Amino acid sequence: MYKSIILILFVIFPLNAFAGSYQGIVRNIFAYNGKIFFEVYNGGFDNSTTCTTKPDRLGFWFVPDEPYKEALMSIVLTAKVTEKLVWAKGSGTCIDGPMGKSEELKHIDLKG
């Protein structure tokens, strides 16, 4: 009975419900310790997390070790160069990086 209730709760409230998302402009891209870090500034939170330590930005990280993550890298670099608006969503996994706390990147959407 209790296992069924717990399973239902995980289905209703997925773990990435605690992930952060932010819409803004990509700035400050770093390669550090085998990971790519970047920040999204000058926008707003769709969902803030424990990784949210600054009111005007959210830091993200990822490891470009597979084709999907290499595509994420292309989108991040394109967004930086063009200064176009992006919407980025994390996984809920927070680590310390060169810019403070950063959340693992799961999705990014280049707007416009």
Phi, psi and omega in degrees: 000309182294324178296323178295320179295316179297317178299317179297319179297320178293328178287317181288318182243082181298155183298327180285002173296341179264007180280151179270154172217147186212143176244129181178209184247137179284131174217166172054073176266129180231143165256122186210123173057040178081006181235156173257128178244143173207162178239147174248122187244175166051046179213230181202158179278134166272330180201122179264160184224186174291343175284348182283099180248350180233138186286343187245015182194165174221130179270144178230159175216158172197163176249116183280067187250010177208163186305319180298317181287332172293324175294321175302318179300317178298318180294317179299314180295319177298317179297321179295313183291318184273347184057033177276157179292140175232157168242122182238140180233136179265179181262347186100352178271118186248133176225165174273137180224195183291345181246015186102209182286140178221148180254142180297130180283131175249320184217147172215139182234121177275118183272155171069000000 
